[in-house]
Amino acid sequence: MSVFGFDPRVERHLIADEGEVIVDEVRKHWAAVVGAMLEMTLAVPALILLAWVPQPLYWFPIFLALFLFLHGFWRILQARMDRFVITNMRVFRVHGILSQRIATMPISRILDISVHTPLIGRVFGYGHFVFESAAQDQGLREIRFVGSPDQRGATIQRVIQRSGLRGPARQIGRSEQFDTAPAPTPVPPRYDPAPQPDRYDTTPPRDPNDTAEMPWWRS
């Protein structure tokens, strides 16, 4: 439900004829407007000053209270109109009240996402996204006050995985972990055309320089 008709209407920015659909629409966490609400509350003490301010200076506390209230209300509208949208094709941010601005980045250009969760954010369930890519020049480098940041980060990773930009992780079994060396290749025997002497021949070799005549029983 919009506040006084103020709603970014992110659906009109979709590329419907290409099959683009919204996977997640991220609104600002309520912690983003706590400061603005406190600022609006300070308008009440400013009006109480009328009891001690001289009549010629009544305009000062009235002007101060009006300024605090309107400025706080403007900040709430800014947070209301700031949306971060995750689709099956890209991520984009729509923000602005009177003049609307849109910053977009295809899924293929997302290199890395860092999730920064401060201590108070861990208590109340919000964090900040930091994109490591060329998006830092397009208003998408940092997305602040994201509710359930871990789940939203996992959603972006699933969209990247389903788009086929990153292959599935390959599981290595125990047999592959300990048997990574290739099996030795058997060496075929070499062919030697030269005749080899008979290893079982027990006849001692004859000296070619020996001229003595052999006995008849050795011939």
C-alpha positions as CSV (number, residue, x, y, z in Angstrom):
1,M,0.0,0.0,0.0
2,S,1.4,3.4,-1.0
3,V,1.8,6.3,1.3
4,F,-0.3,9.2,0.0
5,G,0.0,7.8,-3.5
6,F,3.8,7.6,-3.4
7,D,5.0,4.3,-4.8
8,P,7.8,3.6,-7.3
9,R,5.8,1.1,-9.3
10,V,8.8,-1.0,-10.3
11,E,6.6,-3.2,-12.6
12,R,6.6,-0.6,-15.3
13,H,10.4,-0.9,-15.6
14,L,10.4,-4.6,-16.5
15,I,11.1,-5.9,-20.0
16,A,8.0,-7.9,-20.2
17,D,8.3,-8.9,-23.9
18,E,11.7,-10.6,-23.0
19,G,10.2,-12.6,-20.2
20,E,11.6,-10.6,-17.3
21,V,10.0,-11.3,-14.0
22,I,10.6,-10.0,-10.5
23,V,12.4,-12.5,-8.2
24,D,12.6,-10.2,-5.2
25,E,11.7,-6.6,-4.5
26,V,13.7,-5.2,-1.6
27,R,12.3,-2.3,0.5
28,K,14.3,-0.4,3.0
29,H,14.4,-1.8,6.5
30,W,12.4,0.1,9.1
31,A,15.7,1.0,10.7
32,A,16.4,3.4,7.8
33,V,13.5,5.7,9.0
34,V,14.2,5.7,12.7
35,G,16.2,8.9,12.5
36,A,13.6,10.6,10.4
37,M,10.9,9.7,12.9
38,L,12.9,11.0,15.7
39,E,13.4,14.2,13.8
40,M,9.6,14.6,13.3
41,T,9.1,13.9,17.0
42,L,11.4,16.9,17.9
43,A,8.8,19.2,16.3
44,V,6.7,18.7,19.5
45,P,9.4,20.1,21.9
46,A,9.9,23.0,19.4
47,L,6.3,24.0,19.7
48,I,6.5,23.7,23.5
49,L,9.0,26.6,23.4
50,L,6.1,28.9,22.6
51,A,5.4,28.9,26.4
52,W,8.7,30.7,27.1
53,V,9.4,32.6,24.0
54,P,8.3,36.2,23.8
55,Q,5.3,36.9,21.5
56,P,7.4,38.8,18.9
57,L,9.5,35.6,18.5
58,Y,6.7,33.1,18.1
59,W,7.6,32.6,14.5
60,F,10.9,31.0,15.4
61,P,9.6,27.8,17.3
62,I,6.8,27.5,14.7
63,F,9.2,27.6,11.8
64,L,11.6,25.2,13.6
65,A,8.8,22.7,14.3
66,L,7.5,22.9,10.8
67,F,11.0,22.4,9.3
68,L,11.7,19.4,11.5
69,F,8.4,17.8,10.7
70,L,8.6,18.3,6.9
71,H,12.3,17.3,6.7
72,G,11.6,14.1,8.6
73,F,8.6,13.3,6.5
74,W,10.7,13.9,3.3
75,R,13.3,11.5,4.5
76,I,10.6,8.8,5.1
77,L,9.3,9.3,1.6
78,Q,12.8,9.0,0.2
79,A,13.2,5.6,2.0
80,R,9.8,4.6,0.8
81,M,10.5,5.4,-2.8
82,D,13.9,3.6,-2.8
83,R,13.6,0.1,-4.1
84,F,16.2,-2.5,-5.0
85,V,14.8,-5.1,-7.4
86,I,16.2,-8.5,-8.4
87,T,14.9,-10.1,-11.6
88,N,15.8,-13.1,-13.6
89,M,17.9,-10.9,-15.9
90,R,19.3,-8.0,-13.9
91,V,19.3,-6.0,-10.7
92,F,18.2,-2.4,-10.7
93,R,17.5,0.3,-8.2
94,V,14.7,2.9,-8.4
95,H,14.8,6.0,-6.2
96,G,13.6,9.5,-6.1
97,I,10.4,11.3,-5.2
98,L,9.7,14.1,-7.6
99,S,12.3,13.0,-10.2
100,Q,12.8,9.3,-10.4
101,R,16.2,7.7,-11.2
102,I,16.9,4.2,-12.1
103,A,20.3,2.4,-12.1
104,T,20.5,-1.1,-13.6
105,M,23.1,-3.8,-14.0
106,P,22.9,-7.1,-15.9
107,I,23.4,-10.3,-13.9
108,S,26.5,-11.1,-16.0
109,R,28.3,-8.0,-14.7
110,I,28.0,-8.9,-11.0
111,L,31.5,-10.0,-10.0
112,D,31.1,-10.2,-6.2
113,I,28.7,-9.3,-3.5
114,S,29.9,-8.3,0.0
115,V,27.3,-8.3,2.8
116,H,28.2,-5.9,5.7
117,T,26.2,-6.5,8.8
118,P,26.9,-4.1,11.7
119,L,26.4,-5.1,15.3
120,I,23.0,-3.3,15.6
121,G,22.1,-4.8,12.2
122,R,22.6,-8.3,13.5
123,V,20.2,-7.5,16.3
124,F,17.5,-6.0,14.2
125,G,18.0,-8.1,11.1
126,Y,19.4,-5.8,8.4
127,G,22.7,-5.2,6.5
128,H,24.3,-3.5,3.6
129,F,25.2,-4.8,0.1
130,V,28.4,-3.8,-1.6
131,F,28.7,-4.8,-5.2
132,E,32.2,-5.3,-6.6
133,S,31.8,-4.3,-10.3
134,A,31.4,-1.4,-12.6
135,A,28.1,-0.6,-10.9
136,Q,29.9,1.7,-8.5
137,D,29.5,4.4,-11.1
138,Q,25.8,3.7,-11.6
139,G,24.4,4.1,-8.1
140,L,24.5,0.4,-7.4
141,R,27.7,0.1,-5.5
142,E,26.1,0.1,-2.1
143,I,22.6,-0.8,-1.1
144,R,21.9,0.1,2.5
145,F,19.4,-1.1,5.0
146,V,18.5,-4.4,3.4
147,G,16.3,-6.6,5.5
148,S,17.4,-10.3,5.8
149,P,20.7,-9.7,3.9
150,D,21.9,-13.3,3.9
151,Q,18.7,-14.6,2.3
152,R,18.7,-11.7,-0.3
153,G,22.4,-12.4,-1.1
154,A,21.6,-16.1,-1.5
155,T,18.7,-15.2,-3.9
156,I,21.1,-13.2,-6.1
157,Q,23.5,-16.1,-6.1
158,R,20.7,-18.5,-7.2
159,V,19.8,-16.2,-10.0
160,I,23.4,-16.1,-11.2
161,Q,23.6,-19.9,-10.9
162,R,20.4,-20.5,-12.9
163,S,21.4,-18.1,-15.6
164,G,24.3,-20.4,-16.4
165,L,27.0,-17.8,-15.7
166,R,28.7,-20.1,-13.2
167,G,29.0,-23.8,-13.6
168,P,28.0,-26.2,-10.8
169,A,30.6,-27.1,-8.3
170,R,32.2,-30.5,-9.0
171,Q,32.3,-32.9,-6.1
172,I,35.6,-34.8,-5.7
173,G,35.4,-38.3,-4.2
174,R,37.8,-39.8,-1.8
175,S,39.2,-42.1,-4.6
176,E,40.0,-39.0,-6.7
177,Q,41.6,-37.2,-3.8
178,F,44.1,-39.9,-3.1
179,D,44.6,-41.2,-6.6
180,T,45.5,-38.2,-8.6
181,A,48.7,-39.4,-10.1
182,P,48.3,-41.0,-13.6
183,A,49.0,-44.6,-14.1
184,P,52.5,-45.4,-15.6
185,T,52.5,-46.1,-19.3
186,P,54.0,-49.5,-20.1
187,V,57.1,-49.3,-22.3
188,P,57.1,-51.7,-25.3
189,P,60.1,-53.9,-25.7
190,R,62.7,-52.7,-28.1
191,Y,63.5,-54.8,-31.1
192,D,67.2,-55.6,-31.6
193,P,68.1,-57.2,-34.9
194,A,71.5,-58.4,-33.7
195,P,71.5,-62.0,-32.6
196,Q,72.0,-62.7,-29.0
197,P,74.2,-65.5,-27.6
198,D,72.5,-68.5,-26.1
199,R,72.4,-67.9,-22.4
200,Y,72.3,-71.7,-21.7
201,D,75.5,-72.5,-23.8
202,T,78.1,-73.6,-21.3
203,T,80.9,-74.0,-23.9
204,P,83.7,-71.5,-23.0
205,P,84.4,-69.0,-25.8
206,R,87.5,-69.8,-27.9
207,D,90.3,-67.3,-28.1
208,P,90.8,-66.4,-31.8
209,N,94.6,-66.0,-31.1
210,D,94.9,-69.5,-29.8
211,T,96.7,-71.6,-32.5
212,A,96.9,-74.8,-30.5
213,E,95.3,-77.8,-32.1
214,M,92.3,-79.0,-30.2
215,P,92.2,-82.7,-29.3
216,W,90.0,-85.0,-31.3
217,W,87.6,-85.6,-28.4
218,R,86.9,-81.8,-28.1
219,S,86.2,-81.3,-31.8
